[in-house]
Each structure stands twice: as C-alpha cells, then as structure tokens.
C-alpha cells in the first residue's frame, strides 16, 4: 500500500494559495461592485471589445463637441450682451441729437455725450473674455480698436483733421469754420469724411481686427461663425456718428452747417440701430444652432451610453453578493490557517 506524506507546512501553503486566489477575485468583485462594469472588459468581452471601444470613441467625440460649444456659446452670449449696450447707447445718443437739433444751444452737451459714447464704444469693441478679444475676428490676441482721442493724436484723429482742413482750408477750432456753408458740409460728410470710415481706411486708422470671424465645428457635419468683428459696417457707422459730433467743432459752425452735421448724425444712428438688430439676429441664429447641436448630441450620447452599458454592465446585486461570499471564504481561510499553525505533535505524545 502506497502512502503520501502530509505535513502541516504543506497544508498551510495550500491555504495560502487559496487566500491569494480569493483576494484577487475579491479585488475584481469590489471593482465591479463600485464601477458597475466588468473588471476586465477585454477579457470578458473578447472579440466584442472592438465594438465597445468604438462606441466610447464616438461618445468622447460628442463630448468634445459639447465642451467646445460651451466656449462658443459663452463668446456669443457676451457678444450679444455687449451689442445690447452698444445699441442702447446709440438709441440714447439719438435722443441727444434730437435735442441738439431743436436747441442748438445744447451743442456742448451733444459734444460731451459724443465723446463719452465714443470712449464707451471703443471699450466695448475691446471687450475680452479669458484674455481673448471677442471683436477681433480671428486676431483674438490683438486689441481691435485704437482710442480716437489721445496724446499724441491717433491716426484716426489726424486723418479727420487733415480731411477737414483740406476740404475747408481751416482747422477745427479756428474762426473760419463759421464760414462753412451747409452745402459744403454735406458734401464733406458724404465724401471725404465718409471715406475715412470705409473698410480700407478703417483698417488703416482705427482697427487691427481681422475681417475673418471665428468659426466653430459644433457637430460632426456643422461649422458656423461664432463671432463678429469690429470691422463690421454698423460699428464703422456708429463711430463716424460719434466722431462727427465730437470732433467737427459743431459749436462754432454756421447754423446751416450745424444742422447738416446733426441731420447726418441722426440719419447714420437711425440706420445703425436697424443694422445692429440684423447683426444680433445673425448671432442669435448661431446660438440656436449650437443649442440644437447640443440637444442632438445629448440624445446620441444617451443612446451610446445605453449600448456601452449593455456590453460592459454587470449586475450590481450579483457583484455585491459575490463580494460578501468572497469575504466569508477569506475569513474562513484565515481561521483555518490560524488553527493549522497552532497544531503541534507534542499535543499528541
């Protein structure tokens, strides 16, 4: 008859291997219980792993679109808020102009208001968010608009002064401005002065903004403009209205020339109000498209999450029960090991 040697050490080593195995299974079970998915997705799914990886990549791509859309939406929201302020200021200035037309003695008030609103307009165009200029087009690191009044005089102020003296033979502030006729002033405002605010001269004397607006990909197949820039026609027009009142020495003009300037400014500001509304409507359309893209992404992400869950999800109750069972087995193994370690042959001699 053959016998096999059995020792206390070999029994203890056997229980040790059992404990190590149980502890490894416990780690996996605890991970599944806490995450709700297989501890080793690749091992569990096998050839289906490629499918779940693809689904997760699609989910991540949609999340990236949503993250970038947050930035674009924030930029558009701040732009809309700023444009609201520009439009309100223009409407307020129109009231000032109407009062100045009815009472030429209030010309000084109109000049002060124009200077203040021109400064506010420049600040609005130079608005930044997170260090980027929102009215600079793609030149987001460049300050879009240069201050008109400065020391030394800005290029824009110098250009206006040169155009004025060329047209009338006198400079603003000189007594000769009283001899300017209404017809001559109308010709100047519609010609040389207006030319100072065309796209080319504006970019030379006033603006460092880019004509190219920021575009954003808001979904897989959609790319839209999500900004405007300080070179847009309504901005050039409102700057011209503020400038003609602030810097053409209207207090010293003849009555006809004075009315020519006031009436021109009223006409320009009235048109600007309508143009700003159109500009804001275009930005509002971009905001709606971003919201629609985000809503579609939410639906798609929800479907992807469900599909991923079908592949990777584990039964939470089953995982918890397995954790409890493994803990019981490990405790039993430790108890058995402790009893084996206390065995001694001397107790039986």
Secondary structure as GFF3:
##gff-version 3
##sequence-region A 1 349
A	DSSP	alpha_helix	8	35	.	.	.	ID=ss1
A	DSSP	alpha_helix	41	45	.	.	.	ID=ss2
A	DSSP	three_ten_helix	46	48	.	.	.	ID=ss3
A	DSSP	alpha_helix	49	102	.	.	.	ID=ss4
A	DSSP	three_ten_helix	104	106	.	.	.	ID=ss5
A	DSSP	alpha_helix	107	125	.	.	.	ID=ss6
A	DSSP	beta_strand	128	129	.	.	.	ID=ss7
A	DSSP	beta_strand	132	133	.	.	.	ID=ss8
A	DSSP	alpha_helix	155	168	.	.	.	ID=ss9
A	DSSP	three_ten_helix	175	179	.	.	.	ID=ss10
A	DSSP	alpha_helix	182	188	.	.	.	ID=ss11
A	DSSP	pi_helix	189	193	.	.	.	ID=ss12
A	DSSP	alpha_helix	194	195	.	.	.	ID=ss13
A	DSSP	alpha_helix	199	205	.	.	.	ID=ss14
A	DSSP	beta_strand	215	219	.	.	.	ID=ss15
A	DSSP	beta_strand	222	225	.	.	.	ID=ss16
A	DSSP	alpha_helix	233	247	.	.	.	ID=ss17
A	DSSP	three_ten_helix	250	252	.	.	.	ID=ss18
A	DSSP	alpha_helix	255	312	.	.	.	ID=ss19
A	DSSP	alpha_helix	316	341	.	.	.	ID=ss20
A	DSSP	three_ten_helix	345	348	.	.	.	ID=ss21
###
